């Protein structure tokens, strides 16, 4: 892996000139970005800007027509989704997408289904319960009967059970009450402090930029801006368009 230009951590993920299509519609128009080890990097932008498509291109659900995606020095542009999970990328998807009729514990175990290290799985389950004590209390409860905030905790916990080197979070605050949003972002920070690199897609741009070290602003399938999160928070155009500051 190459060292980051500013002397930070190794570059763990790099996208270069990625074009991704839905049929004849070009959703990503040659985007390039990088994530360094230990960072929280956020993608912000309006609905339809290409944020979720970027994650789907990384995790193998949408194969780019052009460009390259490199993870830990290996080209994963055309790898199958299960290979990408095994290599160390997992995702908590938009809308949570739990198995509603299965218990909390069974949903968490599904996150580890490719793993063979039973002792490691037990350790990660303990970690998830430590991060989300409410899941421990409700481990036998059907996931579909949890509140929205609890379901989001379960979705993040399930992604962590894959023991990822890079955790991708797609709209973790969507549809949650403000008190749950704050709690989720506290936990995102804690997960990162424990050593997990995070790529965060989030509609709440202010929360996202507060949580992240760096950010990319997406507009209609392109990267319009990228900078340190602090600089983006102070950028007049970002304030006007995404932060609601006139």
N, C-alpha and C positions, 0 to 999 in steps of 0.2 A: 504494500500500500504506500501511496505517496504521502509525504508530509504536507499539511496545509500551509498555504503561502504565508500566513501570519504567525507561524510558529505554534499553532494550536495542535489539537490531536490529529491523528491520522485521518485521512479522508476514508470513511467507511462506505459511503454511497456516492456515486457520481452518475448523473444523467447528462448525455451530450447529444444535442440536436435531435431530440425525440419527437417523432411525428406519430400520433395515434389516431386512428379513424374509427367511427361507427358507421359501417357501410361506406357511403361516399362522403360523409361529413367528417371533416378534419377537426378533431377535438383538441389535439395538441399540435402546435405549429412550430416544432423545432425547439422545444424547451431544453435548457441546460441548468442544472443545479447540483449542489453538493451538500453532503451532511458529514460533519466530522465526529469522530468518536467522542462520546460524552456530552454532546450538545442536545439542546432542544431547538429544533428548527421548525418554523411555522410557515404554512402556505395560507395566505389570506386572499380574498377576492369575492366578487359577487357570485350568486348562483349561476351555474353554467360557464364559469370562467375556466374550468378544467382541473380543479383541485382533486376531486375524487378520481377523475380519469388518470391523473398522475399517479395516484396510489395504485390504481388497478393496472397501470402499465408496469409498475415496480413489482407487484405481487404476482404477475403472470396471468391475470384474468383478461387483460387486453394486450395482445402482443403488438408492439410498435411496428409500423411499416418501415420506418427509417430511424437511425440513431442507435445509440448504445446505452445500456444500463449496466454499470459495474458495481458489484458489491464485494467488499474485502478483496479487491484485486481480481475477481472472477466475473466474466461476462455472463449476466443472467438474462439478457434481453429476450431470449427465446426459451428459457427454462420453464418447465411445468410448475404450476402453483405449489404442488406438494414438495417439489425439490427446493423451491425457494424458502418455504417454511423450514424445511430440514436444514438449510444453510444458515438460518438465523434471522429471518424476517417474519414477523407476525403482525396481524392487524386486528384492531377492534373496529368493526365496520359501522358505517352510518346506519342508524336505525337499530343497532344492537344485534338483531338477528340471532337471538337465542333459540334453543330448542324448547318451546314453551311447555311441553308435556313432560319434559325430563326435569329432574331435581337440579338444584343449584350445584351440588357436588358432581352430578353426572355431566352437566354443562362444562364445569371446570376440567373434568377428566378428559372431555373431548378435545380440549386444547392441547393435551399431552399425548394424543393417540399415536403419534409417530415416534415417540421417545421409547428408548429401551432401558434407560437408567432409572430403575424403580426407586432407589434411594433419593436420587435427584428430584424425582417427581414429588415424593413426600415432602422434601425440603421446600419446593416451590409452592406446594399447596399450603404449607405452614406460612410461607411468606405472603401469599394472597390473603389468607385469613388474618394475618397481622395487619396488612394494609387496609383490609375491609372487614372489620370485626362483625359487621352486620351479616355478611355472607356466611360466616361461621355459625351464627345464630340460626340462619335460615337454610342450612345446607341440605336439609331433607325436603324443603318446600319446592313445589313446582315453579320453575322460572317464570312461567307466564302469569303467575299470581303476584309477582313482586311489583313494587312501585317502579316508576320510570327511573328514578335515581339508583335504586337497587339493581335494576336490570343493567344500567350502564356500568355499575361496579362489577357485575358478573361478566359482562362482555370484555371489560379490560382485564379482569382476572383470568378469563379463559385465554386471552391472547398472551398473558404472562406465563401461562402454564406450558407454552411452547419453548420457554427459556430463550427468548429472542435476544440477539445482539442489537437489533433495531426494531423498536416498537412503533407501528404506525397507528395513529388515532384519527378516525374520521368523524368529525363533528361530535366530540364527546359531551358537549353541553346542550345539544339540541333537545328541546322540549322539556328541559328540567327547570324546576323551581330555583330561584336565585340562591337559596341556601345550599342546595345540592350542587349547583355550578361551582360555588366557592370550594366546597368539599372536594369535588372531582379534581379541580386544579391544584389544590393542596397535595392530593395524592399523586398527581402527575409529576409535580415537583419532587416528591419523595421517591418515586420510582426512578427518576433521573439521578437523584442524589445517591441512590443505591448502585448506580453504574450502568443503567440502561439508556442507550441513545434513543431519542424520540423524534419522529417526524409527525407534526401535528397539523391537521387540517381543521380549521375552526371558523365558524361564522362570526363568533364574538371576537372581533379583531383586537379590541382593547385587552381582553383577558389573555388572548394568544400572545400578543406582543409583550405583555407583562411577564408571561411565563418563559418566553423563548430568549435565546441568545442572538439568533439571527432570523430574518424573515424574508420571504419572497412574496411579492404582490403579483397575482395572476389576473390577466384580462384577456378574455376571449382566446384562450389557448396559447397565450404567450406570457413570458415573464416581463412585466412592465417595470418593476423595480426590485432591487434586492440590496439589503444593507443590514447593519446591526439593528436589533430590535428597537433599541433606544432611539437611534437615528430615525427609524421609520415612524416611531410614535410622535416624533417632533416634526416630521415632514408635513408641510402645509397641505399638500394634495391628499396624502393618506388621512390626515385629520378630517378634511372636508368630506372625502368620499366614503371612508370606512369607519371613522371613529365618531361621526356625528358632531364634530366640532366646527362651528362656522368660522 
